[in-house]
Amino acid sequence: MKTMMQGIAPLTARLEPWMESVMADTQLCAELLERHGSPLNLHNFSAMERNVAELRAAAANHDITFQIYLARKANKTIGAVEQAAASDCGIDVASLNELRQVLDTGVPGEKIVLTAAVKSTALLRLAVTNNVVISLDNYDEAAELLGLEPIPGKPLRVALRLASDDPAIPPTRFGLKAEHWLNDLNTLDAHQRLKIEGIHFHLNGYDHTQRAILIVEALSFIERLRMLGHRPSFIDMGGGIPMSYLESAAQWDHFWSELSALPAGNEELTWKSDRLGAQGPAPSAAVYPYHQSLVRGPWLDRLLRSRPDGQPLSIADRLRSQNIELRCEPGRSLLDGCGITLASVAFSKSRSDGMPLVGLHMNRTQCRSTSADFLLDPILLQAAEPVRERSPLSGFLVGAYCIEEELLLRRRFDFPHGVAPRDIVVFPNTAGYLMHIVESASHQLPLAANLRWDGQGWVPDAIDELV
């Protein structure tokens, strides 16, 4: 198949067979966009079971007790929750609406963990009422929980969110150090009132060594809590289990090498020669590492084999010896292969200085995370009816917000066979964070509709009836 669209210094996405099948049916894509609007998110959650199985196999090889909780914030659909539940995963929720919706799908509270960074009284009360474990972050949050009117037969089930004492681990806004927790529990007179079921932590990035260090700290903290009469039984290491969007490490390295070599002001690769946070030829920390060589199962295996303090026992050995379950809350790595985003071309034109621009019916928040950019090549489908005359061009994708910097992607793209209104641009592998985490309805533009594959056809996901 001839290439209709390609980044300068290409970054070619890994595609699932279902994605290729959808893109092969241009008429279907056009009909779905006509019916549901642009942009449009398509979800096929069949890959989640494979991703879950890969993590479970790695844990089973080390004979540890292990449980996975889908990070709900990574994808708001009800279909994702239902697939995770069907795969016997728990759900990690981060807001009152997320918790309500998950409970309404029939997921029992015992299979939910509440990790919201800020927790309202209503959220805490709903969690307690439904036997949900609450990840406690700080003194004030613990005091708020302890101040709730007791509910007979409903203990205050909590996991204490732990911040590391190790100077090798960067500072975090999440949790408290072990000594702080022990002091706060005494101050609050909380030892008999809180049912401390586990230790939870949140780390930025994807470094397995840092997680191993914190697991060792958490195991030590658990021993101290057990001496005080508590019975914590798990460590929840949060998310950050890596995945790889790209097949080619060479493409990834080449892109950063080419970007670092560009003179200031040269727009051959990026808008206004944006370096995307890079300081040289190494990949920028301001973007997700779209190519990684140690992902999911092998990454977890490496973590469980590690001995961060040089002692003879591995992380897996220590978990087994203390009878502790390891839990995790993946988002991207469970949703890898589960979604694409379609958008309709609105126009092509030139900037006032002649730079070609291609406008899409979407805004920049509808395929973006907190990262500096989405670094995968979209795919162009020639769908314009009636067929338009086309001329090759090389330029940038722009969106619907009425601001000068409304770039859908910061990279420049070649359209060797041209582009026309009503053509379709497909953003690959967007289910994890990229569709929903920062989506905005500014200008009162509608949020993208969400369709899921039910085995027979594309049907609306229930989330769009709830929000």
C-alpha positions as CSV (number, residue, x, y, z in Angstrom):
1,M,0.0,0.0,0.0
2,K,1.4,3.4,-1.0
3,T,2.2,5.8,1.9
4,M,-0.3,8.6,1.9
5,M,1.2,10.5,4.9
6,Q,4.5,10.2,6.7
7,G,6.5,12.2,9.3
8,I,9.7,13.8,8.3
9,A,12.0,11.3,10.1
10,P,9.2,8.7,10.3
11,L,7.9,7.1,13.5
12,T,5.8,4.2,12.3
13,A,3.3,2.9,14.8
14,R,2.7,-0.8,15.7
15,L,-0.7,-1.8,14.5
16,E,-3.1,-4.5,15.6
17,P,-4.8,-6.6,12.9
18,W,-8.2,-5.1,13.9
19,M,-6.8,-1.6,13.3
20,E,-5.5,-2.5,9.8
21,S,-8.9,-4.1,9.0
22,V,-10.8,-0.9,10.0
23,M,-8.4,1.3,7.9
24,A,-8.8,-1.0,4.9
25,D,-12.5,-0.1,4.9
26,T,-12.4,3.6,4.0
27,Q,-16.2,3.7,3.3
28,L,-16.9,2.4,6.8
29,C,-14.6,5.0,8.4
30,A,-16.4,7.8,6.5
31,E,-19.8,6.5,7.4
32,L,-18.9,6.3,11.1
33,L,-17.5,9.9,11.1
34,E,-20.6,11.1,9.2
35,R,-22.9,9.5,11.8
36,H,-21.0,10.2,15.0
37,G,-18.9,13.3,14.3
38,S,-15.2,14.1,14.2
39,P,-13.0,13.1,15.9
40,L,-14.2,9.7,16.8
41,N,-12.7,7.1,19.1
42,L,-12.9,3.4,18.2
43,H,-12.2,0.8,20.9
44,N,-11.6,-2.9,20.5
45,F,-10.5,-4.3,23.9
46,S,-9.5,-7.8,22.7
47,A,-5.8,-7.0,23.2
48,M,-6.3,-6.3,26.9
49,E,-6.6,-10.0,27.7
50,R,-3.2,-10.7,26.0
51,N,-1.6,-7.8,27.9
52,V,-3.0,-9.0,31.2
53,A,-1.9,-12.6,30.5
54,E,1.7,-11.4,29.8
55,L,2.0,-9.7,33.2
56,R,0.4,-12.6,35.0
57,A,2.8,-15.1,33.4
58,A,5.8,-13.1,34.5
59,A,4.5,-13.0,38.1
60,A,3.6,-16.7,38.0
61,N,7.2,-17.6,37.0
62,H,8.3,-16.2,40.3
63,D,5.5,-17.9,42.3
64,I,4.2,-14.6,43.9
65,T,0.7,-13.6,44.6
66,F,-0.2,-10.9,42.1
67,Q,-3.2,-8.7,41.1
68,I,-3.7,-6.1,38.4
69,Y,-6.0,-3.0,38.7
70,L,-6.8,-1.1,35.5
71,A,-6.1,2.6,35.9
72,R,-9.5,3.9,35.0
73,K,-8.2,7.4,34.4
74,A,-6.3,6.2,31.4
75,N,-9.6,5.5,29.4
76,K,-13.0,6.6,30.5
77,T,-15.1,4.0,28.6
78,I,-17.3,1.6,30.4
79,G,-16.1,-1.0,27.9
80,A,-12.6,-0.8,29.3
81,V,-14.0,-1.5,32.8
82,E,-16.1,-4.4,31.6
83,Q,-13.1,-6.0,29.8
84,A,-10.9,-5.6,32.8
85,A,-13.5,-7.2,35.1
86,A,-14.0,-10.0,32.6
87,S,-10.2,-10.6,32.8
88,D,-10.5,-10.8,36.6
89,C,-8.7,-7.5,37.1
90,G,-9.6,-4.9,39.7
91,I,-10.2,-1.2,38.9
92,D,-8.2,1.8,40.2
93,V,-10.5,4.9,40.4
94,A,-9.5,8.5,40.9
95,S,-12.8,10.4,41.3
96,L,-16.3,10.2,42.6
97,N,-17.8,9.7,39.1
98,E,-15.3,7.0,38.3
99,L,-16.1,5.1,41.5
100,R,-19.9,5.5,40.9
101,Q,-19.7,4.3,37.4
102,V,-17.5,1.3,38.2
103,L,-19.8,0.2,41.0
104,D,-22.8,0.6,38.7
105,T,-21.2,-1.9,36.2
106,G,-21.3,-4.5,39.0
107,V,-17.7,-4.5,40.0
108,P,-17.7,-5.2,43.8
109,G,-16.1,-2.6,46.1
110,E,-13.6,-5.2,47.2
111,K,-12.0,-5.2,43.7
112,I,-11.6,-1.4,43.6
113,V,-8.9,0.8,44.9
114,L,-9.4,4.5,45.3
115,T,-6.2,6.5,44.5
116,A,-7.6,10.0,43.9
117,A,-5.0,12.8,44.5
118,V,-7.8,14.9,46.2
119,K,-10.7,13.1,47.9
120,S,-14.0,14.8,48.8
121,T,-16.0,13.8,51.8
122,A,-18.7,12.3,49.4
123,L,-16.0,10.2,47.7
124,L,-14.6,8.9,51.0
125,R,-18.1,8.1,52.3
126,L,-19.0,6.2,49.1
127,A,-15.8,4.2,49.3
128,V,-16.3,3.2,52.9
129,T,-19.9,2.3,52.2
130,N,-18.8,-0.1,49.5
131,N,-15.7,-1.6,51.2
132,V,-13.3,0.0,48.8
133,V,-9.6,0.3,49.8
134,I,-8.6,3.9,50.1
135,S,-5.1,4.9,49.3
136,L,-4.4,7.5,52.1
137,D,-2.0,10.2,51.0
138,N,-1.6,12.5,54.0
139,Y,-2.5,13.5,57.5
140,D,-5.4,15.8,56.6
141,E,-6.9,13.1,54.4
142,A,-6.6,10.6,57.2
143,A,-8.3,13.0,59.6
144,E,-11.1,13.6,57.1
145,L,-11.7,9.9,56.8
146,L,-11.6,9.3,60.6
147,G,-14.1,12.2,61.0
148,L,-16.8,10.4,59.0
149,E,-19.8,9.1,60.9
150,P,-19.1,5.4,61.4
151,I,-21.1,2.9,59.3
152,P,-21.8,-0.3,61.2
153,G,-20.0,-3.3,59.6
154,K,-17.9,-1.0,57.3
155,P,-14.3,-0.7,58.5
156,L,-12.0,2.0,57.2
157,R,-10.0,-0.1,54.8
158,V,-6.9,1.8,53.8
159,A,-3.5,1.5,52.1
160,L,-0.9,4.0,53.3
161,R,0.7,5.8,50.4
162,L,4.5,5.7,51.0
163,A,7.1,8.2,49.8
164,S,10.7,7.0,49.6
165,D,13.5,7.9,52.0
166,D,16.1,7.0,49.4
167,P,17.9,10.1,47.9
168,A,18.3,8.2,44.6
169,I,14.5,8.5,44.1
170,P,13.3,12.0,42.9
171,P,10.9,13.9,45.3
172,T,7.2,13.2,44.9
173,R,4.0,15.0,45.8
174,F,2.4,11.7,46.6
175,G,2.4,10.1,50.1
176,L,4.5,10.4,53.2
177,K,7.7,8.8,54.5
178,A,7.3,5.9,56.9
179,E,8.3,7.9,60.0
180,H,5.8,10.6,59.2
181,W,3.1,8.0,58.9
182,L,3.9,6.4,62.2
183,N,3.9,9.8,63.9
184,D,0.7,10.8,62.3
185,L,-1.1,7.6,63.2
186,N,-0.2,8.2,66.8
187,T,-1.3,11.8,66.7
188,L,-4.6,10.8,65.2
189,D,-5.1,7.9,67.6
190,A,-5.7,5.9,64.4
191,H,-4.0,2.6,65.1
192,Q,-7.2,0.9,66.2
193,R,-9.6,2.7,63.9
194,L,-7.9,2.2,60.5
195,K,-7.8,-1.2,58.9
196,I,-4.4,-0.9,57.2
197,E,-4.5,-3.5,54.5
198,G,-1.5,-2.5,52.5
199,I,1.1,0.0,51.3
200,H,0.7,1.9,48.1
201,F,3.1,4.1,46.3
202,H,3.2,6.2,43.1
203,L,6.4,6.9,41.1
204,N,6.8,8.9,38.0
205,G,8.6,7.3,35.0
206,Y,9.2,3.7,34.3
207,D,12.4,2.7,36.2
208,H,12.1,-0.8,37.6
209,T,15.1,-0.2,39.9
210,Q,13.3,2.7,41.7
211,R,10.3,0.5,42.2
212,A,12.4,-2.3,43.6
213,I,13.9,0.2,46.1
214,L,10.5,1.3,47.2
215,I,9.2,-2.2,47.5
216,V,12.1,-3.0,49.9
217,E,11.2,0.1,51.9
218,A,7.5,-0.9,51.9
219,L,8.3,-4.4,53.2
220,S,10.3,-2.8,56.1
221,F,7.4,-0.5,56.8
222,I,5.0,-3.5,56.9
223,E,7.2,-5.2,59.5
224,R,6.9,-2.2,61.7
225,L,3.2,-2.0,61.2
226,R,2.8,-5.6,62.0
227,M,4.6,-5.1,65.3
228,L,1.9,-2.5,66.1
229,G,-0.8,-5.0,65.5
230,H,-1.7,-4.2,61.9
231,R,-2.0,-6.9,59.2
232,P,-1.1,-5.3,55.9
233,S,-1.1,-8.0,53.2
234,F,-0.2,-6.2,49.9
235,I,2.1,-3.7,48.3
236,D,0.6,-1.7,45.4
237,M,3.3,-0.2,43.2
238,G,0.9,1.9,41.1
239,G,1.4,2.3,37.3
240,G,4.4,3.0,35.1
241,I,4.7,-0.5,33.6
242,P,6.2,0.4,30.2
243,M,5.0,-0.4,26.7
244,S,6.4,0.4,23.2
245,Y,4.4,2.1,20.5
246,L,7.1,1.7,17.8
247,E,8.7,-1.4,16.3
248,S,11.8,0.4,15.2
249,A,14.4,1.5,17.7
250,A,16.4,2.9,14.8
251,Q,13.5,5.2,13.8
252,W,13.3,6.5,17.4
253,D,17.0,7.2,17.6
254,H,17.1,8.7,14.1
255,F,14.3,11.2,14.9
256,W,16.1,12.6,17.9
257,S,19.4,12.8,16.1
258,E,17.9,14.6,13.2
259,L,16.0,17.0,15.5
260,S,19.2,17.9,17.5
261,A,21.1,18.7,14.3
262,L,18.5,21.2,13.0
263,P,19.5,24.9,13.0
264,A,17.4,27.2,15.2
265,G,14.3,28.3,13.3
266,N,14.4,25.4,10.8
267,E,10.9,23.9,10.5
268,E,11.9,20.8,8.5
269,L,11.0,18.5,11.3
270,T,8.9,20.4,13.9
271,W,6.8,23.6,14.2
272,K,9.1,26.6,14.8
273,S,12.0,24.1,15.3
274,D,10.4,22.9,18.6
275,R,13.0,20.6,20.4
276,L,10.2,19.0,22.4
277,G,12.3,19.5,25.6
278,A,15.4,17.7,24.3
279,Q,18.8,19.1,25.1
280,G,20.7,17.0,22.5
281,P,20.4,13.8,20.5
282,A,19.0,11.8,23.4
283,P,15.2,11.4,23.6
284,S,13.5,14.1,25.6
285,A,12.1,13.4,29.1
286,A,9.2,15.7,28.2
287,V,7.6,13.0,25.9
288,Y,6.6,9.4,26.6
289,P,9.4,7.0,25.5
290,Y,7.5,5.7,22.5
291,H,10.1,3.1,21.9
292,Q,11.2,0.9,24.8
293,S,13.0,-2.4,24.7
294,L,12.0,-3.8,28.1
295,V,8.2,-3.7,28.4
296,R,5.4,-5.3,30.3
297,G,6.2,-9.0,31.1
298,P,10.0,-8.8,30.7
299,W,10.1,-5.6,32.7
300,L,8.1,-7.1,35.5
301,D,10.4,-10.2,35.4
302,R,13.5,-7.9,35.7
303,L,11.9,-6.1,38.7
304,L,11.1,-9.3,40.5
305,R,14.6,-10.7,39.9
306,S,16.3,-7.5,41.2
307,R,18.3,-7.1,44.4
308,P,18.4,-3.4,44.9
309,D,20.4,-3.4,48.1
310,G,22.8,-6.2,47.1
311,Q,21.3,-8.7,49.5
312,P,20.9,-12.4,48.4
313,L,17.1,-12.3,48.3
314,S,15.3,-11.0,45.2
315,I,12.2,-8.9,45.3
316,A,10.2,-12.0,44.6
317,D,11.9,-13.9,47.4
318,R,11.1,-11.1,49.9
319,L,7.5,-10.9,48.8
320,R,7.0,-14.6,49.3
321,S,8.9,-14.7,52.6
322,Q,6.6,-12.0,54.1
323,N,3.5,-13.4,52.4
324,I,2.8,-10.1,50.6
325,E,0.8,-9.8,47.4
326,L,2.1,-7.5,44.8
327,R,-0.4,-5.2,43.0
328,C,-0.1,-2.8,40.1
329,E,-2.3,-0.2,38.3
330,P,-1.3,-0.1,34.6
331,G,-3.0,2.1,32.2
332,R,-1.2,2.3,28.9
333,S,0.3,-1.2,29.1
334,L,-3.1,-2.8,29.5
335,L,-4.8,-0.6,26.9
336,D,-2.0,-1.1,24.3
337,G,-3.6,-2.1,21.1
338,C,-7.1,-1.2,22.2
339,G,-8.0,2.0,20.4
340,I,-7.6,4.4,17.4
341,T,-8.9,8.0,16.8
342,L,-10.4,9.0,13.4
343,A,-10.6,12.7,12.3
344,S,-12.0,14.3,9.2
345,V,-9.9,16.7,7.1
346,A,-11.4,20.2,7.0
347,F,-9.1,22.1,4.7
348,S,-5.6,22.5,3.4
349,K,-4.1,26.0,3.1
350,S,-0.9,27.9,3.6
351,R,0.3,30.0,6.5
352,S,0.9,33.6,5.7
353,D,4.5,32.8,4.9
354,G,3.6,29.9,2.7
355,M,4.0,27.0,5.1
356,P,1.3,24.3,4.2
357,L,-1.3,23.6,6.9
358,V,-3.9,20.8,7.0
359,G,-6.8,21.5,9.3
360,L,-8.8,18.7,11.0
361,H,-12.2,18.6,12.7
362,M,-10.7,18.1,16.2
363,N,-8.7,20.0,18.8
364,R,-5.3,19.4,20.2
365,T,-6.6,17.9,23.5
366,Q,-8.2,15.0,21.7
367,C,-5.0,13.1,21.0
368,R,-2.7,14.3,23.7
369,S,-1.5,13.4,27.2
370,T,0.5,15.5,29.5
371,S,3.5,14.8,27.2
372,A,5.0,17.5,24.9
373,D,3.7,15.7,21.8
374,F,2.2,12.5,20.3
375,L,5.1,10.9,18.5
376,L,3.6,8.5,16.1
377,D,2.8,8.9,12.4
378,P,-0.9,9.1,11.7
379,I,-2.3,7.3,8.7
380,L,-4.1,9.2,5.9
381,L,-7.1,7.6,4.2
382,Q,-8.2,9.1,0.9
383,A,-12.0,9.3,1.4
384,A,-13.0,12.6,-0.2
385,E,-16.2,12.4,-2.2
386,P,-16.4,13.7,-4.8
387,V,-12.8,12.9,-5.6
388,R,-10.7,16.1,-5.4
389,E,-7.6,17.1,-7.3
390,R,-4.6,16.7,-5.1
391,S,-1.0,18.0,-5.1
392,P,1.9,16.8,-2.9
393,L,2.6,19.0,0.1
394,S,4.6,18.9,3.3
395,G,3.3,20.7,6.4
396,F,1.6,20.6,9.8
397,L,-1.7,19.4,11.2
398,V,-3.8,22.2,12.9
399,G,-7.0,22.0,14.9
400,A,-10.2,23.8,15.8
401,Y,-9.2,26.1,18.6
402,C,-8.9,29.7,17.7
403,I,-5.4,30.3,18.9
404,E,-2.1,30.6,16.9
405,E,-0.5,27.6,18.5
406,E,-3.4,25.1,17.9
407,L,-1.1,22.4,16.6
408,L,-2.5,18.9,16.7
409,L,1.0,17.5,16.5
410,R,4.3,19.5,16.6
411,R,5.9,17.4,13.9
412,R,5.9,18.1,10.2
413,F,4.4,15.6,7.7
414,D,4.8,14.7,4.0
415,F,1.6,14.1,2.0
416,P,3.2,12.7,-1.2
417,H,-0.2,12.2,-2.9
418,G,-1.9,15.3,-1.5
419,V,-4.8,15.7,0.9
420,A,-8.4,17.0,0.5
421,P,-11.4,17.9,2.7
422,R,-13.2,14.7,3.9
423,D,-10.1,12.6,3.8
424,I,-9.6,10.8,7.1
425,V,-6.6,11.0,9.4
426,V,-6.2,8.0,11.8
427,F,-4.2,8.4,15.0
428,P,-3.0,4.9,16.0
429,N,-3.0,3.2,19.4
430,T,-4.6,6.1,21.4
431,A,-6.7,4.1,24.0
432,G,-4.3,4.6,26.9
433,Y,-4.4,8.2,28.1
434,L,-4.2,9.8,24.6
435,M,-8.0,10.1,24.0
436,H,-9.3,11.2,27.3
437,I,-6.8,12.4,29.9
438,V,-6.8,16.1,28.9
439,E,-9.7,16.2,26.4
440,S,-11.5,19.6,26.4
441,A,-14.8,21.0,25.1
442,S,-13.5,24.5,24.9
443,H,-15.4,26.7,22.4
444,Q,-18.3,24.4,23.3
445,L,-17.0,21.9,20.8
446,P,-18.4,18.4,21.6
447,L,-16.2,15.8,23.1
448,A,-15.4,12.9,20.8
449,A,-17.9,10.0,20.7
450,N,-16.7,6.6,21.8
451,L,-17.6,3.4,19.9
452,R,-16.6,-0.1,20.9
453,W,-16.5,-3.3,19.0
454,D,-19.1,-5.8,20.4
455,G,-18.0,-8.7,18.3
456,Q,-20.6,-7.9,15.6
457,G,-20.2,-4.2,14.9
458,W,-19.4,-0.7,16.3
459,V,-21.8,0.4,19.0
460,P,-21.8,3.4,21.3
461,D,-20.0,3.0,24.6
462,A,-22.2,3.7,27.6
463,I,-19.9,6.4,28.9
464,D,-21.3,8.9,26.4
465,E,-24.7,8.6,28.0
466,L,-23.3,9.3,31.4
467,V,-21.1,12.4,30.8
